[in-house]
Structure formats: C-alpha cells, structure tokens
Amino acid sequence: AAASQMKTLVSVSHDEHFQDLMIDELNSKVLSTLCDKTKTFGKALLKDSKKKATSSVNQPCITYAVSGTCESDTGCMWSESLLKCTAHQCRSHGCNEVACTADVACVWSKGSCFKKPPTCFTKTTQPACDAVTENGGCEWSMVDVNVYRCVNKPCVGHTTEDSCITDPNVCEWNSKSSQCTKKECSYTDESECAAGSEGCEWSVDHCKKRRCTATDETACASDDACEWDTTCKFKKCRQHDDEQNCDHDSECHWDVSE
C-alpha cells in the first residue's frame, strides 16, 4: 500500500521510475545512469533536451563529441582551446534574471538563463563571419590545421572578472576597460601558434605575441631584439628570458651588462 502511494510522487512511467533499492545500490543503479540516455533514468532526464531551444532540461555538455551538436544545446558551447564541449557562461547566472539579461550572450526565458541562438555556425565565409555583430559577434577561427570555421567570439559576453577568468576559452580581464577578452597567443601547439591570426610566434616552449613585425630590413634593424632573415624575426638568443635557459643553449651566452 505504501509503495503504490509513493509511486504517484515520481515521474512517469511510474512502474519504471519507482524502484526498491538498497542504499548501497543507489550509485550504481540510479546516480551513475543519469547521463546515460540508454538507461531508464537517463532517458527521463534527457528526453526533452532537444525538443525546443529553451528547454529547461539539457544533456551534460561533456557528452557531445563534436561542435555542431554541442552548439545546438542551449546550455553548452564548444571550446576551441580545449577541443571539447563545455558549459556555456549563461548557466553561471542561474536564476538571476538581472545578471542574465545584462550578459550580451544570454537571454532570459521561462525563469531560466539560456544562451542566445547561435548565428556564427551558419556563416561559411570569413567576410560573412566578420560581419556578425549580434550576441557578442563571431570570428573566423582555425579549428584544425588549415581548417577554418566561423565560431562565437569567446570571452566577450562576460561582465564580471570572476566569470571571465574561469572561462575555458582562456580569457583575461582588462581592469581599465572592465571587459573580458580572449588572451592572445594562448596556443599550446607550435604549428597552431604559427598559423594563428593574432600575430604569434613560438618561443622555446610556449606561444607568445610576435614582437618583430617590421616589413622591411631598415625598420627591422631599428629594434635590437630583431634581425632580418627574409622576414623580420626575433633574435634567437633573445627568446631566452633567464640566464639558466640561455646558458643551456650552446649558441647563446648571458650578457650581465644588460
């Protein structure tokens, strides 16, 4: 009798969603199956995630393996730096309508904060991509070696320093302008660093902003950190920032007079 009354408290189908479990079985039979859409509770949790753009039920972002399905979820965004699907910044606003509506990347609907419908992924050329200004804008980004796609411009939607610096897209907070921007030259791969559009170069073990950008030999020579070799390049030994690394390079020596 008690079981039949309690069944009415759980979601449909009542016979499936009401189970008689030992406490030790709770994790293996219920909690660990919540993100598995082939299991009873996973089906119930995820069944509405694709019905409409403002559904309050979303599939865990980590379960999306490609950017297209990731971006189609109202609570997720594809991170080009991590190459995986992550929670969208709008989720961090929770039930705070004021914070949600103040975020240019978000929209308040039916008591929850969602990301605005994606527009970037529909643009297939760089001019069309660069022309987008709504929802924080888009950028033409390299998603693989020599493969470019129009993606949502990262970082610009954050209105607070806390949300900015925790963004997986490697963002940084500009305290003077109170704006969140993508940290330049944050690539971890040498080939991606060289191909990046921000003007980057690989230095020993990290990617950094290119210093030597002169287009002629005279202008290049005006900077003592640069040298001309078909193009203006950073002097090899100047890439070492400390004496230890410098001394480990057989072609360089540390000048104590500087």
N, C-alpha and C positions, 0 to 999 in steps of 0.2 A: 504494500500500500504506500509506504513511504517513497519507494522508488518511482512509482507511477506519478506521484505528485511532483517529485523533483524533476522529472523529465520535461515538464512544461516550462522549466526555467532555462533550459538550454536551447541552442539554435537548432533549426531543422536540418536534417532529419533527426527527430528525437531519438529513435532507436539506435542510430549510429553514434550520435554525439554524447549519449549518456553511457558511461562505462563504469563498471565496478572494478576499481583498481586498488592494488596495494600501494602504499606511499612510495615504496622503492621503485615502482614501475612508472611513476609519473613522468620522469625524464625520458625514459626510453620509448614509452607508448604515446605520449602526448607532446611534451615540450620539444623534443628533438625532431618531431614531424611537422611542426608548424610551418616551416619554409619548404616543405616538400609537397608540391601540388598533386602528387600521385597518391598521397595518404589522405585519410578521412578528414582530419582537422586542417591539413594544408589546403585541401580543396575548398573547404568552407571559408578559410581566411582569405584566399587569393581569388576566389571566383569572380568578384566584382572589380578587380583591379584594371581590367581593360574595357569595361562597359562604357565608360564615359570619361571625359577629360578631367572632371572634377570629382571623381570617385574618392571617397574617404578611405578606401582600402587599397593599399599599394603593395606590390610584390617587393620583397627585400632587394635593394639595388644590386647587391653583390651577385645575385643570381643571373643578371643579364650579362652575357658574354660579349655582345657587340654593341657598338654605339647607337645604331638605329633603334633597337628595342629599348635600350637604356633611356634615350632621349624622349621616347614616346610615353614614358611613365611620368606622371605629373610630380613625382617626388624625387626623381633621380636626375643626375647629369653625368656625362662622360668626361672623365679626367684624362686629358692628353698627356699629362706628365706621369701619371700612374698607370695609364692604359687600362683602366678598369672603371666600372660603374660605381658611382658614389652618391651619397645622399645630397640632394640639392639644398642650397643655402636657405630656401624658403621654409624648409622643415624646422629650422632652428627657431623660427618665430613662434611656433606652436599656436597657441590661442590668442596671441597678442595682435589684434587687428591693426592697431596703430603702427606697430613696427612692420607688419606685413605690407600695408599699403604705402609705407614710406620707402620700401625697397623696390627699385625700378624693375627688378626681375620677377617680382611676385604679384599675385592677385588674390584678393580675399573672396572666398566663395563658400556659402553654406557653413559658416562657422569655422573654416579651416583656411590655412595659407597654402597656396599652390604656386608653382612656377607658371609664368605666362606661356602660352602655346609657342613651341619652337618655330622660328622662321628661318634660321640660318641653314638648316639641313636641306631646305628646298632650293637653295641657291647653288648653281653648278659652275659659275664662272667667278673669277676674282672681282671684276667690276660690280657685278650684281651683289656679291657678298659685302664688299666695302661700302655699298650704298645704303645698307640697312642701318637704321639708327634707333629703331624702337627696341624696347626690352634690353637696353644696355649695348646694343649693336653686335655686329658679327666681325670675325676676322678670318682671313684665308690662312689656314694653318697646315703645316706638314704633319700628317698623321702616320706616315711611313716613309721610307727612303724614296724621295722623288714622287711621293703621292700626297696631293693637297686636297683639302676639303673645307667647306665653309662651316665654321663652328661658332657657338655662342662665345662672345668675348668674355674671358674669365675675369673674375675679381670685381668688376665694376659695380655689381649690384650690392656689395656690402656697404653698410652705412655706419658700422662700428668697427673699432680696431680689433676687438675680440673675435668677431666673426671673420674678419679679413685674414688674420694671421693663422687661423685654423683651417682655412680653405685648402683642400688637397691640390689645388692648381698652382701652389707656390706663389702666394700673393704677399705683398708688403704694404704697410700703411704709411701714407705720407702725412705726417703730422701738420705740415704747413697748410696743405690744401684740404686736409681731412677727407682724403679719397683713398680708395683701395685700388691698387694697380698690380698687374702681373709683374713679378720680379723678372727682369730681363736676363737672358742668357742663363737660364736655370737648367739647361740640358745636362744629362749625365752621360751621354754618348758622344764621342768625338765627331762622328760623321753628322749627327743631327746638329751639333753645335756649329759646325762649319756651314751647314746648309740653312741655318736659321735666318729668319728675315730681319732680326733686330741688329745685325752687325756684330756677330760674336766671333770669338776665336778660342781655340783650345790651348790651355796653358798648363803644362805638366800633367795634372790630374783633374782639372776642372774647367768649366766653360766660363768665360768672362766677356765683358763688353770690349769690342775691339778698340784699341787706342789709336793705332796708326791708320788713319782713313784718308790721308792725302792722296790725290790722284796724279801728282807729278813729283819728279825727283827733288826739285828745289824745295817745295813745301814739306816734303817728307824729311829732308835733311834738317829742317828747322826745329825738329823735335829730337833731342838727343837720345830718346828711348827708341827711335825708329831708324830703319835702314831701308834703302831702295834695292829691290831684287825683283825686277819686272813689275812688282807692285810694292806698295809701302807696307813693310812688315815690322812687327815688334822685334827688337834685337833679341837674339836667342837667350843670352845670359840675363837679360833684364826681366825675364819671366820668373826668375827665382826671387822670392820675396824675403828669404832669410839666408844667413851665412851657411847653415848646415846643408841646405839643398844646393846652394851654389857650389860648395866645395865638393859635393858628390858628383858634379858634372865635370868631366875631365877637360871640357873646352872652356870652362869659366873659372874665375877667381873672384874672391870677395874683396872689394876696394874699401878699406876702412876710412879713407879720406872723405868719402861721400856721406 
